[in-house]
């Protein structure tokens, strides 16, 4: 099985695995140059308190890292970033389950260890959350995850019997924690995989390290793969605006809600992490089977670690029980979307939601015959293939719509932020390259190999409806250490359904465009 396949299949409760080779962040040469952008929101560049510095890096903890530092100069912002990098690297050497040489790897091999303060704290916290959630959160599932990996989605009778036996053993096995001696001892088939708590824990510790290193800064955001913690002043001067993915199954869908956060963390869990079969490996610890009853859930709270654990637990709990638990915790709120589309949330959720601005969308000038046909949209299905190649990197993908004169109408997707590589999508970049949407971050899953849907509702990049007529869909892909491809497809907007496709390329599978009525 390829490294990319192993990564997808071994997501513990859809979370990442911490990989030392991916996060040697103290060594800049192993990661490439980290791109930084300084944004001045005031005409007076001397007013440092109004400046913000943004950093982005792919391939961090199996996903991406975004950092925003406000109220300081570029040198201090770089110091804050360095401290974040160093703390991630230090904790990875303790908590990564990807290599046996890490401290948690030693525990899983020897079954008993005198632990560092960090490992002891993480394992104790995971056991506490296991108790509070009645087993819906469980960090003991390493062996069960390995079983799923080895089965490669095929479940013969002997594998099913192994799964049932493992679940039974894990429910009765014990973990002994001795706070005086700071030792951890695990029994039987327990293999600790604390990923669904550890990423949030790393975010919390990295934020504390940066604040200690640069006490002058006024605000900080750390986003690792959509799990986020914010502190202090946001770039726009009030709250940090965080977009939350809605229930739409279109991967370019605008955030359903924008939350206003202050001194808070947000964690996302659900079925957004997909493999090519469209399934999630969000496991229910009580059954050992993928949990399918929850589409996704979002938790906002005081710290990223606990928000991370709660988001994971909610995905495996009956919604009413999970939300009742969150209601009992001061400073925490949650929203759960079930697989049937039903939405439930805690009583304080609405207080986090930013009120939308009044936007009046008007069709462009023209008679009724030339207007966009009511009830129609263009839906684009595409696949990012899983390639069994050395040093695989997720490709950068740009998808956009132009009119017949190749004038940009709508950018549907730009996946990948590192300017060093996104420039390689040179057709889109040279003609239409622009800033990403004006949000501090968007809490939604990273785009790994899998199947995706994009939708165009007939609006241009300014939110205005366009006329019927002829348009061109463009798709461009580039992969670091890989190839480049560019394709386009002409289609006509009129009140009649149509369908066409493009053949697979090196970095993207077959692309299908359906112009269809959706209501």
Secondary structure, 3 states (H helix, E strand, C coil): CCHHHHHHHCCHHHCCCCCHHHCCCCCHHHCCCCEEEEEECCCCCCCHHHEEEEEEEEEECCEEEEEEEECCCHHHHHHHHHHHHHHHHHHHHHHCCCCCCCHHHHHHHHCEEECCHHHHHHHHHHHHHHHHCCCCCCCCEHHHHHHHHHHCCCCCHHHHHHHHHHHHHHHHCCEEEECCCCEEEECCCCECCCHHHHHHHHHHHHHHHHHHHCCCCCEEEEEECCEEEEEECCCCCCCEEEEECCCCCCCCCCCCEEEEECCCEEEEEECCCCCCCCCCCCECCCCCCECCCEEEEEEEECCHHHHHHHHHHHCCCCHHHHHHHHHCCCCCEEEEEECCCCEEECCCHHHHECCCCCCCCCCCCCCHHHECCCCEEEEEEEEECCCCCCCCCCCEEEEEEEECCCCEEEEEEEECCCHHHHCCCHHHHHHHCCCCCCCCEEECCCCCCEEEEEEECCECCCCCECECEEEEEEEEEECCCCCEEEEEEEEEECCCCEEEEECCCCCCCCEEEEEEECC
